[in-house]
Amino acid sequence: MSYFLIMGLLAALCITGIFTFIKNKSRNYWWRWIYIFGGCYLLFDLFAIAAEIKLWEQLILLMFDVSSSYWNAVWTLFVIIGGASFALGISLLYKRSGQK
């Protein structure tokens, strides 16, 4: 039960974020498109899990199979994406502090 509650909450937050983005489209910065792509991916991921799509389940299981030869490549990609997001966030904070 709590599993579906968490999934529903995540979906509601993503949908709210997408509507907020569309509502404020004229005032959005270029980097906010990252949120749209991330939110849409999360909605798809939640749908695939709830619909029990076999291919998606196999992909998720492969992601956590440490004996797989692709394990390091997959998680290295996640680390690179996380590092790029962190660097973008620091850059935006630095630019914002210089504006005041």
N, C-alpha and C positions, 0 to 999 in steps of 0.2 A: 504494500500500500504506500509506504513512504517513498518507494522507488518512483512511482508514478507522480507523486506529489512534487518531488524534486525535478523530475523531467518536465512537468507542467509549469512549474515556476520558472525554469530556465527558458522554456518556449515563450512564456508570457513576457519575460524580460527582453528577449530577442525581438519579438514582435513590437513591443513598445519602443524599443530603440530604433527599429526600422521606421516606424511611423514618425517618431521625433525627427529622425534624419530627413525624411521626405518633407515634413512640415517646415523645417528650417533650411531647406535646400539652398536658398539664396545666400545664406550666411555660413555655409559649411566650408571648412578648409579642405585642401586636397587630401590630407592624411586621414580625414574622417571616413573615407571610403574603406579603409581597413576594417572599421567596425561593421560596415555593411557586409563585406565579404565574410568576415568572421561569424557574424550573426546568422547569415544564410547557411554557412557550413554547419553551424551548430544545430540549426533547425533541421537540416537534412540528416545530420547524424542522429538526432533524437527520433526523427521519423523512421529512419532505417532500423534503429534498435527496437522501437515500439512495434514496427511492422514485422520484425524478425526476418529481415532480408538475409538470406544465407550467405551471400557473397560478402556482405558487410560484416557479418559475424566472423567469417573466416579471416577477413582482413584485420579485424581487431585482435583476434587470437594470434595471428602472425606477428602483430606488433609487440606482443608480450612473450614471444617464443625466443628465449635467449640463446637457444641452440641454432637458430636460423642464421644463415650467412648474411642475410639482409638486416639483421637487428641493429648492428652498428650504423649502417647507412641511414636507416629510418630515424633513429634517435639523434644522429648527428644533424640531420635536417631540422628536426624539432629544436635542437639547441641553437642552430644558426638562426632560425626564425625568431626564437625567443631573444637571442642576442640583438638582432636587428630591431625588434620591437623596443627593447630596453634602450638601445642607442637612440632611436627616434624619440622616445619619451624624454630622455636626458637632454637631447638637442632642443626639443620644444620647451622644456622647463628653462633652459639657458636663454633661449630667445625671449621667453615671456619675462624673465627677471630683468633683461636688458631694456624692456619697453617701459618699465615703471620709472 
